[in-house]
Amino acid sequence: MAVRKTGRTEKAAGRNSESSRRINLLSAVAGGLLICVALACFGWLIASQHNAGLTFRFPFTGSQSQPTAQPTVDPLLAAGITLATPGSGQTALLNRQQALLLANQMEPQAAVHASSVNAAYILFSYKGSTTTTGALNSVPAWLVHYSKVVLAAPDNAADPHATNTPHECYLFLDANSGQELLALWT
């Protein structure tokens, strides 16, 4: 004959069933939250590929520092060149048109392919190097700046990833003699 157990076993089974439901509910909520976080991270990854400035910060972090952009280095300063404004009494023997004409003859590729050309009368200082040129200090000069010079397209057969990026050309001419002091391509 079979004996039926009653009492304590049924109560324990009821408690196990109730705690099991609570655990299942908590697991479902935690799993749902994790899925939401994963979808948000995936969406952020997709969006950040198309917007390089997109950053993610946790809202409750102690440090709220702003990301800093890479500083752009002035190519003239990097090459050891400093410029100054000449005094009111300092005039050049060459005028602007003559300086542009000489510069176009000295750098014909830059003259033909530049999107804009600018000339300025300045005092030119250059640290120089011991092997190539000596130092120049406060020399009256014409700075002829060829901006966005696009040269001939690179050979894509040799290098399929080659790009034709625009260059800047800075040509420094002695303001009195018209001699080239320095040419800098960046």
Contacts in CASP RR format, 6 or more apart in sequence:
PFRMAT RR
TARGET T0000
AUTHOR 0000-0000-0000
METHOD contacts of the structure
MODEL  1
MAVRKTGRTEKAAGRNSESSRRINLLSAVAGGLLICVALACFGWLIASQH
NAGLTFRFPFTGSQSQPTAQPTVDPLLAAGITLATPGSGQTALLNRQQAL
LLANQMEPQAAVHASSVNAAYILFSYKGSTTTTGALNSVPAWLVHYSKVV
LAAPDNAADPHATNTPHECYLFLDANSGQELLALWT
44 54 0 8 1.000
44 56 0 8 1.000
47 54 0 8 1.000
48 54 0 8 1.000
55 67 0 8 1.000
57 64 0 8 1.000
75 168 0 8 1.000
75 170 0 8 1.000
75 184 0 8 1.000
75 186 0 8 1.000
76 82 0 8 1.000
76 83 0 8 1.000
76 170 0 8 1.000
76 184 0 8 1.000
79 126 0 8 1.000
79 184 0 8 1.000
80 126 0 8 1.000
80 127 0 8 1.000
80 128 0 8 1.000
81 124 0 8 1.000
81 125 0 8 1.000
81 126 0 8 1.000
81 127 0 8 1.000
81 170 0 8 1.000
81 172 0 8 1.000
81 182 0 8 1.000
81 184 0 8 1.000
82 125 0 8 1.000
82 126 0 8 1.000
83 122 0 8 1.000
83 123 0 8 1.000
83 124 0 8 1.000
83 125 0 8 1.000
83 143 0 8 1.000
84 122 0 8 1.000
84 123 0 8 1.000
84 125 0 8 1.000
84 138 0 8 1.000
85 122 0 8 1.000
85 123 0 8 1.000
86 121 0 8 1.000
86 122 0 8 1.000
86 123 0 8 1.000
86 140 0 8 1.000
90 123 0 8 1.000
90 140 0 8 1.000
92 99 0 8 1.000
92 121 0 8 1.000
92 140 0 8 1.000
92 142 0 8 1.000
92 175 0 8 1.000
92 176 0 8 1.000
93 175 0 8 1.000
93 176 0 8 1.000
93 177 0 8 1.000
94 102 0 8 1.000
94 142 0 8 1.000
94 173 0 8 1.000
94 175 0 8 1.000
94 176 0 8 1.000
94 178 0 8 1.000
96 119 0 8 1.000
96 121 0 8 1.000
96 142 0 8 1.000
98 178 0 8 1.000
99 119 0 8 1.000
99 142 0 8 1.000
99 144 0 8 1.000
99 173 0 8 1.000
99 175 0 8 1.000
99 178 0 8 1.000
100 117 0 8 1.000
100 119 0 8 1.000
100 144 0 8 1.000
102 173 0 8 1.000
102 178 0 8 1.000
103 111 0 8 1.000
103 119 0 8 1.000
103 142 0 8 1.000
103 144 0 8 1.000
103 171 0 8 1.000
103 173 0 8 1.000
104 111 0 8 1.000
106 171 0 8 1.000
106 173 0 8 1.000
106 180 0 8 1.000
106 183 0 8 1.000
107 146 0 8 1.000
107 169 0 8 1.000
107 171 0 8 1.000
107 183 0 8 1.000
109 149 0 8 1.000
109 151 0 8 1.000
110 146 0 8 1.000
110 149 0 8 1.000
110 169 0 8 1.000
110 171 0 8 1.000
111 117 0 8 1.000
111 146 0 8 1.000
113 149 0 8 1.000
113 150 0 8 1.000
113 151 0 8 1.000
114 146 0 8 1.000
114 147 0 8 1.000
114 148 0 8 1.000
114 149 0 8 1.000
114 169 0 8 1.000
115 147 0 8 1.000
115 148 0 8 1.000
115 149 0 8 1.000
115 150 0 8 1.000
115 166 0 8 1.000
116 146 0 8 1.000
116 147 0 8 1.000
116 148 0 8 1.000
117 144 0 8 1.000
117 145 0 8 1.000
117 146 0 8 1.000
117 147 0 8 1.000
118 144 0 8 1.000
118 145 0 8 1.000
118 147 0 8 1.000
119 142 0 8 1.000
119 143 0 8 1.000
119 144 0 8 1.000
119 145 0 8 1.000
120 142 0 8 1.000
120 143 0 8 1.000
120 145 0 8 1.000
121 140 0 8 1.000
121 141 0 8 1.000
121 142 0 8 1.000
121 143 0 8 1.000
121 175 0 8 1.000
122 140 0 8 1.000
122 141 0 8 1.000
122 142 0 8 1.000
122 143 0 8 1.000
123 138 0 8 1.000
123 139 0 8 1.000
123 140 0 8 1.000
123 141 0 8 1.000
124 136 0 8 1.000
124 138 0 8 1.000
124 139 0 8 1.000
124 140 0 8 1.000
124 141 0 8 1.000
124 143 0 8 1.000
124 172 0 8 1.000
124 181 0 8 1.000
124 182 0 8 1.000
125 136 0 8 1.000
125 137 0 8 1.000
125 138 0 8 1.000
125 139 0 8 1.000
126 133 0 8 1.000
126 134 0 8 1.000
126 135 0 8 1.000
126 136 0 8 1.000
126 172 0 8 1.000
126 181 0 8 1.000
126 182 0 8 1.000
127 135 0 8 1.000
128 134 0 8 1.000
128 135 0 8 1.000
128 136 0 8 1.000
133 182 0 8 1.000
136 181 0 8 1.000
139 174 0 8 1.000
139 181 0 8 1.000
140 174 0 8 1.000
140 175 0 8 1.000
140 176 0 8 1.000
141 172 0 8 1.000
141 173 0 8 1.000
141 174 0 8 1.000
141 175 0 8 1.000
141 181 0 8 1.000
142 172 0 8 1.000
142 173 0 8 1.000
142 175 0 8 1.000
142 178 0 8 1.000
143 170 0 8 1.000
143 171 0 8 1.000
143 172 0 8 1.000
144 170 0 8 1.000
144 171 0 8 1.000
144 172 0 8 1.000
144 173 0 8 1.000
145 168 0 8 1.000
145 169 0 8 1.000
145 170 0 8 1.000
145 171 0 8 1.000
146 168 0 8 1.000
146 169 0 8 1.000
146 170 0 8 1.000
146 171 0 8 1.000
147 168 0 8 1.000
148 166 0 8 1.000
148 167 0 8 1.000
148 168 0 8 1.000
149 166 0 8 1.000
149 167 0 8 1.000
149 168 0 8 1.000
149 169 0 8 1.000
150 164 0 8 1.000
150 166 0 8 1.000
150 167 0 8 1.000
151 164 0 8 1.000
151 167 0 8 1.000
152 164 0 8 1.000
153 164 0 8 1.000
154 162 0 8 1.000
154 163 0 8 1.000
154 164 0 8 1.000
155 162 0 8 1.000
156 162 0 8 1.000
167 185 0 8 1.000
167 186 0 8 1.000
168 185 0 8 1.000
168 186 0 8 1.000
169 183 0 8 1.000
169 184 0 8 1.000
169 185 0 8 1.000
169 186 0 8 1.000
170 182 0 8 1.000
170 183 0 8 1.000
170 184 0 8 1.000
170 185 0 8 1.000
170 186 0 8 1.000
171 180 0 8 1.000
171 182 0 8 1.000
171 183 0 8 1.000
171 184 0 8 1.000
172 180 0 8 1.000
172 181 0 8 1.000
172 182 0 8 1.000
172 183 0 8 1.000
172 184 0 8 1.000
173 179 0 8 1.000
173 180 0 8 1.000
173 181 0 8 1.000
174 180 0 8 1.000
174 181 0 8 1.000
END
